[in-house]
């Protein structure tokens, strides 16, 4: 049912590629030594069924299959999360109601489907928590192995779905992940590049957040999004842009990226007119969305919607976290960034939506893991001892 036709560079929209294989390393033609440009999925919008945005006949992401990449991997009931009115005109989209308690389930239905589509034996992901848990759940559902490359202090829940967990020093995560891709032929479902590109199929799943919001309240004036690498921000913005393109709405909301002030690379990129930025990282309790680097997706989302990036200190995050708790929403601290962003700006006319990305369960299950040496023989031994079979990486 997918109407996906190919991949298109965000660095130059005229540069196009076939749909398969997914370009997990970004656009090879437009990327430079300083900036890696992502690609996105393009569609045959002229063939979108006229009733797609009418009354639902299917549930979850499958409802929106024409505007998603092919979904050969089975779902877990992702999507369809509640939109809760916190006060008149202020809504919270509670993504903690997804199967693994975070928004990442929308992304990983698409990325694991890509792994299944290319016939990979499994997936590998670099993650500090939510992304890894979600990816391993969808891999298990699809009958694929999963490897999570994480840091020395990682949530114990990463082992829930049988993933092989590889804890290494933070700076070694991506180099180790690249070696795993090359040696074992696993499909990467997180970014392999210096500035963030991520998986081209992943943010497509986040578009469904926009479709669901519009189905309930129409197009809001603004959406406030907890932001690390800005994949969710970009996906939500693209979803509303598609609704406008298809004539379902006549406008798009302003997109606000809500980052921890301890890093805030997107804020820096926008301030200095850069496609991406690298910054120093300070201490913060918002570990799920802290990032040293940004990517071009975030710049596109903010610029094309007339929005802004907001750098928020932990005091604002804690205040918003407490406000959500008083309203009966138990969120991870990082998830409160959307509401914290709203509370940090002048009142916005019209309805606004703050996305809460993850459950407070994620703050209560953190634990330490013994760090593995990032030297390849040690990592390889851990993986082979877990039963993974080396492949040619093709």
N, C-alpha and C positions, 0 to 999 in steps of 0.2 A: 504493500500500500504506500510505501515511501515514494515521494516525488523528488527526492534528492537527485541532482544531476551531476554534481562534481564538487570540487574544492576551489576556493577563490582566495587569493592573497589579500590580506588587509593592508599590506605595504603598497600594493598596486592592484586595484580591483580588476584591471584588464588582464592580469596574469591568472590563468586558470589551469586546473589539473583535473584528471579523472577522479571519480569518487573513491576508487580503490587503487592502491592501498592508502590508508589514512597517513597524512604527512605529520608524523608525531614530532619531527624536528623543526617544524615551522616551514616557511617558504624558502626553498633553496635559491630562488632567483632574486628575491628582493632583500633578503637578510644581509646584514653587513657585519663587520668585526665588532661593532659597538652595539648593534640592536638586532635581535631575532624577531622577525615579523610572523605572527600566526597566520594560519589559513582558517577559513570558515566554510561551512557547507552551503551550497547554493541549491535552489529548487526551481521546478517548473511551476511558477506561481499562477500561470494561466490555467492550470488544470486543477487547482485546489477546489474540492467539492463545495458547492454553494452552501450546503447545510453543515459544514464542519463546525461552525461556531454557534450552531443552534442547540436545541435540547440534546443532552448527552445520550448516546446509544451504547457507548463503551466507557470503561473506567480506566483510571490511571493514565500513564503515558500513551497507552495504546489508543486512547481516544483521539490523540493528535498525530497519529502515525503518518499521514500525508506530509506533514511539515517537520518530520524528524528523519534522521538517517535510518536505514534498515535496522530492525530490532529483532535479530534472530535469537538473542539470549532471552530467556523467559524473565518476566518481571516478578516483583514481590509485593505488588499493590502500592507502588510508589505514587506520589502525587495526590491530588484531591485533599490538600491540607486546609484546615479551617482559616477563615479570615475573621478575626475577632475585633469588634469595635471597642477600643480602649476608652474612648470618650467621643463625643460627637465629632465626626469628620476625621478621626485618627484611628486607623486600623492596623492590626498586627497580623501578618501572615505567618502562622506558626508552623515552621518547617520541622519542628521536633516530632511531629506526628507521622513522619515517614518511617519505613520499616526498620532502619537502623538509627532512627532518632536524629537525623539531620538532612539538610538539603542535598547533600552529596549523592543521595540515592537517585535523584533525577539525572545527574551527570553520569553515574556509573551504570545505569541501565543502557546508556548509549555507548560508553567506552567499552564495557564488557561485550556488548553486541559487536563492536568493531573487532575485538579479539576473536570472537567466535566466527565472524565473517571472514577473517584472514586465515583461519585454521590454526591459530596459535595454541600451544599446549597449556597456556596459563597467562597470568598477568603479573606485572610488577609495578609497584607504586611507592613513591617516597612520601611519607606522611607522618605527621605528629599525632594523628588521632582519627578525626571523622572520615577523612577521605579513605584511609586504609581500611577502617572497619567496613565501610560501605562497599568498597571495591571487592574485598574478600567475601562479603556476603553474596554479591551478585555473581562472582566467580564460582562460588560453591553451588549456587542455584543452577549455573550453566554447566556444571561438571568440569570446571577448570581449576588448576592449581593456582595459588596466589602467594606472592612474596611481598612483604612490607618492609621496606628499608626505612628505618626510623632512627631517632636520636637516642642518646644514652639514658634519658629519662622519658619514658613513654607510658601511655596508659595501658594497664593490664588487659583492657578489653580488646586490644588488637589481636589477641589470640583466639577470640571467640569462635570464628568460623573456620578454624584449621589452617590459617595462613602460616607460612614460615616467616618468622619475624627476625630481621637482621638489624640489631641495634649497633650503630657505628657513631663516631663523632659527627656532629652536625654538618661540618664542612665536607665530609666524605660521602654524604648520602647520594648525590647525583652521580659522581664518578662511579660509585659502586653499582648504582642502578644501571648505568650504561653498560658496564661489564656484564651484568646479568643478562641484559637484552642480547648482547653479542654472543655470549657463551651458551645460554640456555634457550634462546629463541622465544622468550616470554614477551608479551605485548605490553609496552609501557602505557600506563593510563594516567601518568602525571608528567610534568615537564622535564625534558632532557637538556634544555638550553640555558645559557647564562642569564639572559633576560627572559622573562616568562613567555612561553608560547602555549604549553599545555597540549592536550589532545584536541584535534579539530572537531570531533564528534561530541565532546563533553558538554560545552556550553549550550548546544542545541537542546539538551534536556531541560535546561533552566528556562528556556522560552516558555515552557508550559506554566510557569509561575504567572507570567503575564496573562496568558489565556484565561487562567482561573480567576485572577483578580478582575479582569474585564467582564467575565461572565457574571460576577456578583455585583460590582459597583460601577462598571464602566471604566473609563480611563481616569485615573487619579491625577491630581496636579503634580505630585512628586512621589518618588519612591526612594526610601533611605535604606541602603544596603551595607551590611557588614562586609568589609573588603580586605582581602589579603592580596591574592593575585588578580582579582577583578573578573574572574570567570562568571560568577553569579551576576555581577553588575552588568557585564556585557550581554549575557543571555537574556536577562529581563529586558534590557533596552532593545535588543533585537526582536524580541517577541512583540513588543508594542509597535516597533517600526513595521513589522510584518502586518499587524492588524491595520495600521494606517494604509499601507500599500494595497491591501486587499479591500479597502473601503469599509472595513468594520468600524473604524473610528476615524476621526478627522485630525487627531493630534497625538502627541506622545507626551508622557510625563517627564519632568526634569529628574535626572538621575543624580543622586547624592552618594558618593563613595565615602564610607565611614571607616576610617583607619585608626589604629592605635598611634598616638603621637610619638611613641617610642621608636617608630621607624618612619612610616608614612611616605613610601617612595612614590606613590601616585601623586600625592600632593606636590612633591618636589618636581616631578615630571611636568605637571600642568603649569606650575609656577614659572618654570624656565623654558617652556615650549619644547620639551624633549619627548621623543617617542617612548622612552622608558628611562628609569633612573635606578641607581644603586646607592644605598644609604647605610650609615651605621645603625645598629640596633641597640636600643637601650632596654632596661628592665621593664616588663609589663606582665600583668596577670592574664592578658588577652592572648594567650599563646597560640590559639587556633588561627588567628588572622595576622600574626606578626610576620613581616616579610622584609628581607633585605633588598629585594629587587621587585620592580613592577614590570608590567608588560603593556604592549600597545593596545590591547583590548580595552583596558580601563580608560585610556585617553580617548578612544573612539566613542565609548559610551557616554562619557561626561560631555565631551565637546559637541557631539551631534544632538544631544538632548538639551543643551543649555544649562547643565547642572554644575556641580562643583564637587571638589574633594574636601573632606573635613577631617582634620587631625584631632583626635580626642584623647585626653589623658585618662588615666585609670579612675580618677575620682568621678568623672562624668559617666564612665562605664558602670561603676558600682552604683551610682545613683539611679541610672536607668534600669539596672538589674534589679534593684530593690523595688522600683516602681512596677516592673513586670510581675514580680513576686506578689505584690499587694493586689494585683489584678488576677492572680491565680495562674500565672504563666511561669513555669519553672524553666528558665533558660540558662544555658551556658553563659558565662560572663561575656565572652566574645560576641555572642548572639545579641546582646543588649546594645551593640554599637549602633544599630539602626535607630532605635529610639533615642539613644544618646545624641546622635547626629541631629535628629529633629529638635530636641530640646536645646541645642546649641545655636540654632539659627532663628531669625525673625519668623513669626507665624506665616504659614503658607496658606493662601486662599484656596479653598476647595479641598476635597478629600485627599488625604495622604496615607501612604502605606509604609510601615516599617517592617522589614523582614527580620524575623527571629530565626536564626539558622539551625540551632541545635539545642538538645535537651540539657538540663542541669545535671543529668546523670553523668555527663562527660567530665564535670568538675570533681566528681566524687570518687572516681575510679582510677586516678593516676597513681602509678607506682614505678619503681625503678627496675631496670633490666641491666644485666651484666653486659657491658660494652664488648663488642667483638672487634678485634683488630681489623682496620680497613684494608690490610694487606690481602691481596686477592686469594692466596692459598687458603687463608683462614675462612674467608667468606665462601669460597667454593666448597670447602669441606663441609661447612654447615648446611649448604644447600643439597649436596649429594647425600649427606647423612639423612636428610629429610626425605630422600627418595626422588628428588628431581633429576631428570636425565639431561645431560648436556646435548645441545643441538647445534645446528649451524647458524642460528640467528636469522634465518631467512623468513 
